[in-house]
Amino acid sequence: MKAVIFDFGQVLVRFEPSIMVKKYVEDPVEGALLAHIAFDRKYWDRLDAGTITDAEVVADIQSRVPAHLHGAVEQIYYNWIYNIPEMEGMRDLILHIKRTYGVPVYLLSNISTYFASHAHEIPILDLVDGCVFSAVCGLTKPDAAIFAHICEKFDLDPAACVFVDDRAENVQAACALGMQGYVFDGDAKRLRAYFDEILQGGVL
C-alpha cells in the first residue's frame, strides 16, 4: 500500500525558539538568552532519545539563567507545543494527498515523550493516520531501525513509501531502506507538484 511519511518540525510546523519564547519574556536580551539555552541541543537530543526527563531539563535550564527567569523557563518548556505555527500549505497538502489519491499519511518524528503525550492537542496531527515518536520507541533518525519500525508498525512496504524531512541525512537513511525521499525546503507548492507527479504518474 502506498503511504506518505512526514517529519514534524520544519516540515508540518515551524519550530522556532524565538516564537516559543516571546510570549513569556518581553525583554529581547532575556528572550534571546532563553531561546538559546532552553532549546540547546544538549537537552533536545536526549529528549528525542528519551534519556532525560522533563523535570531534569527544566532544572538544568533554570540553573543556567537568573532566578527571576525560572518561572519563564517553566512556561516556555511546558507550552512550546502550543507555539508552533503550521507550515504554510502543509495542511492543504495532507488533505490533498488523502482526498485526491486515497494515500494514508503518517508522522515520523524525533521528539520527546512530553510532546508524544500531548500530540492529540496538535491540530495538524488530527489529519495523520498514525505516528511514531522517537522517545517512545527508543529509536531516532537517521538510524535505519526507526524507518524499519514505522513500516512494521503500520504494515508498510518501504518501496511504496515517500519520506519527507528537512534534513538530508534522514532522507538518505530512508532511501537506503528502499523508500523514496524528499528533502523539504519549506516550499509546500513545490512539494505538492512532486506528489502530483509521482502519484498521478504511477511512479510510486
Phi, psi and omega per residue, in radians:
M1 nan 2.373 3.102
K2 -1.171 2.606 3.102
A3 -2.745 2.629 3.044
V4 -2.026 2.341 -3.128
I5 -2.125 2.146 -3.138
F6 -1.895 2.542 2.839
D7 -1.288 3.017 -3.103
F8 -1.831 -1.301 -3.082
G9 -1.125 2.296 -3.106
Q10 1.202 0.185 3.026
V11 -2.159 -1.101 3.080
L12 -1.524 -0.534 3.133
V13 -2.377 2.832 3.062
R14 -1.616 2.079 3.114
F15 -1.778 1.632 -3.076
E16 -2.213 1.949 -3.133
P17 -0.888 -0.660 -3.109
S18 -1.081 -0.644 3.106
I19 -1.187 -0.695 -3.083
M20 -1.228 -0.416 -3.052
V21 -1.659 -0.661 -2.908
K22 -1.112 -0.392 3.124
K23 -1.206 -0.400 -3.023
Y24 -1.960 -0.206 -3.100
V25 -2.353 2.100 -3.105
E26 -1.449 -0.686 -3.081
D27 -1.193 2.156 -3.069
P28 -1.126 -0.583 3.133
V29 -1.202 -0.797 3.104
E30 -1.155 -0.636 3.111
G31 -1.097 -0.745 3.113
A32 -1.117 -0.684 3.110
L33 -1.076 -0.839 -3.117
L34 -1.187 -0.658 3.106
A35 -1.070 -0.643 -3.136
H36 -1.268 -0.802 -3.034
I37 -1.402 -0.780 -3.050
A38 -1.153 -0.440 -3.117
F39 -1.977 0.477 3.071
D40 -1.075 2.335 -3.137
R41 -1.075 -0.374 3.118
K42 -1.057 -0.482 3.055
Y43 -1.570 -0.826 -2.931
W44 -1.260 -0.520 3.037
D45 -1.147 -0.688 3.130
R46 -1.295 -0.613 3.048
L47 -1.101 -0.741 3.111
D48 -1.068 -0.615 -3.121
A49 -1.475 -0.186 -3.134
G50 1.312 0.473 -3.073
T51 -1.886 0.176 3.074
I52 -2.550 2.570 -3.103
T53 -1.583 2.828 3.086
D54 -1.044 -0.782 -3.112
A55 -1.073 -0.680 3.122
E56 -1.138 -0.717 3.126
V57 -1.114 -0.859 -3.117
V58 -1.034 -0.788 -3.121
A59 -1.092 -0.710 -3.119
D60 -1.224 -0.697 3.074
I61 -1.056 -0.799 -3.131
Q62 -1.055 -0.566 3.141
S63 -1.208 -0.254 -3.079
R64 -1.816 0.022 -3.119
V65 -2.282 2.828 3.112
P66 -1.041 2.653 -3.061
A67 -1.011 -0.597 -3.084
H68 -1.231 -0.144 3.101
L69 -1.754 0.008 -3.078
H70 -1.081 -0.691 3.112
G71 -1.136 -0.681 3.116
A72 -1.123 -0.611 3.110
V73 -1.027 -0.816 3.133
E74 -1.126 -0.728 3.129
Q75 -1.083 -0.782 -3.131
I76 -1.131 -0.832 -3.053
Y77 -1.141 -0.771 -3.050
Y78 -1.530 0.013 3.115
N79 -2.171 0.032 -3.093
W80 -1.040 -0.547 -3.098
I81 -1.157 -0.280 3.110
Y82 -1.695 0.037 -3.096
N83 -2.166 0.838 -3.139
I84 -2.247 1.559 -3.106
P85 -1.069 2.524 3.125
E86 -1.154 2.512 3.072
M87 -1.192 2.291 -3.075
E88 -0.988 2.222 3.068
G89 1.574 -0.225 -3.031
M90 -1.342 -0.603 3.060
R91 -1.052 -0.830 3.132
D92 -1.101 -0.623 3.137
L93 -1.153 -0.768 3.108
I94 -1.021 -0.817 3.138
L95 -1.094 -0.659 3.119
H96 -1.105 -0.809 -3.139
I97 -1.072 -0.768 -3.079
K98 -1.276 -0.765 -3.038
R99 -1.408 -0.675 -3.075
T100 -1.400 -0.686 -3.029
Y101 -1.973 -0.137 3.135
G102 1.150 0.484 -3.098
V103 -1.722 2.240 3.126
P104 -1.242 2.688 -3.107
V105 -2.159 2.317 -3.122
Y106 -2.171 2.864 3.111
L107 -2.044 2.347 3.036
L108 -2.297 1.910 -2.989
S109 -2.338 2.376 2.891
N110 -1.354 1.865 -3.036
I111 -2.820 2.837 -2.971
S112 -1.377 2.866 3.064
T113 -1.158 -0.530 3.094
Y114 -1.067 -0.806 3.099
F115 -1.105 -0.795 -3.108
A116 -0.988 -0.675 -3.111
S117 -1.277 -0.282 -3.137
H118 -2.006 0.149 -3.056
A119 -1.032 -0.513 -3.137
H120 -1.161 -0.206 3.126
E121 -1.625 -0.050 -3.116
I122 -1.628 1.930 -2.981
P123 -0.930 -0.758 -3.065
I124 -1.166 -0.406 3.139
L125 -1.317 -0.203 3.014
D126 -1.124 -0.321 -3.074
L127 -1.534 -0.289 -3.060
V128 -1.564 2.742 -3.048
D129 -1.603 -0.176 3.121
G130 3.107 2.699 -3.077
C131 -2.298 2.562 2.938
V132 -2.202 2.170 -3.133
F133 -1.969 2.293 -3.034
S134 -0.998 -0.820 -3.070
A135 -1.140 -0.441 3.140
V136 -1.373 -0.740 -3.078
C137 -1.573 -0.186 3.104
G138 1.377 0.311 3.129
L139 -2.286 2.598 3.130
T140 -2.295 2.602 2.979
K141 -1.200 2.510 0.145
P142 -1.665 0.440 3.088
D143 -1.020 2.223 -3.123
A144 -1.007 -0.472 -3.069
A145 -1.117 -0.544 -3.110
I146 -1.265 -0.538 3.079
F147 -1.256 -0.681 3.055
A148 -1.124 -0.633 -3.122
H149 -1.113 -0.803 -3.112
I150 -1.169 -0.594 3.102
C151 -1.166 -0.710 3.121
E152 -1.199 -0.718 -3.087
K153 -1.102 -0.686 -3.064
F154 -1.936 0.246 3.096
D155 0.955 0.951 -3.125
L156 -1.846 2.532 3.032
D157 -1.614 2.061 -3.114
P158 -0.916 -0.635 -3.110
A159 -1.175 -0.282 -3.137
A160 -1.851 0.255 -3.104
C161 -1.997 2.551 2.952
V162 -2.023 2.261 3.128
F163 -1.951 2.278 -3.114
V164 -2.076 2.168 -3.114
D165 -2.582 2.713 3.104
D166 -1.513 -0.099 -3.121
R167 -1.907 2.147 -3.053
A168 -1.064 -0.638 -3.097
E169 -1.145 -0.556 3.097
N170 -1.258 -0.698 3.102
V171 -1.140 -0.715 3.120
Q172 -1.074 -0.677 3.123
A173 -1.152 -0.680 3.097
A174 -1.146 -0.731 3.137
C175 -1.128 -0.589 3.118
A176 -1.110 -0.447 3.104
L177 -1.479 -0.162 3.118
G178 1.963 -0.009 3.110
M179 -1.361 2.809 2.863
Q180 -1.482 2.616 -3.068
G181 -2.355 2.693 -3.130
Y182 -2.487 2.150 3.082
V183 -1.537 1.977 -3.030
F184 -1.406 2.321 -3.122
D185 -1.969 0.225 3.132
G186 1.653 -0.088 -3.105
D187 -1.683 1.659 -3.093
A188 -1.188 -0.550 3.127
K189 -1.137 -0.739 3.111
R190 -1.139 -0.694 3.123
L191 -1.155 -0.684 3.101
R192 -1.088 -0.733 3.106
A193 -1.078 -0.655 3.092
Y194 -1.086 -0.818 -3.141
F195 -1.145 -0.689 3.096
D196 -1.056 -0.693 -3.127
E197 -1.140 -0.828 -3.047
I198 -1.390 -0.500 -3.122
L199 -1.464 -0.675 3.077
Q200 -1.262 -0.659 -3.058
G201 -1.482 -0.023 3.112
G202 1.285 0.292 3.109
V203 -1.189 -0.596 3.083
L204 -1.634 nan nan
